[in-house]
């Protein structure tokens, strides 16, 4: 399944951590937009956990 990940994160440190993580498996479409293919539920939940641990919603 293909995902489009968009973000607006004002905190530099948090944004840098998210970008470094996404660059390992996603393609940058624009400055704050990535596209990726996640085939398994495990990969999806890993991404959700990582973002959840680094962002306050």
KAFEN-V473348 format. One line per field, one symbol per residue. burial: I if it has 16 or more other C-alpha atoms within 10 Angstrom, else O. A space follows every 50 residues. Layout:
BEGIN
burial: ???
END
This chain:
BEGIN
burial: OOOOOOOOOOOOOOIOOIIOOIOOOIOIOOOOIIIIOIOOOOOOOOIOOO IOOOOOO
END
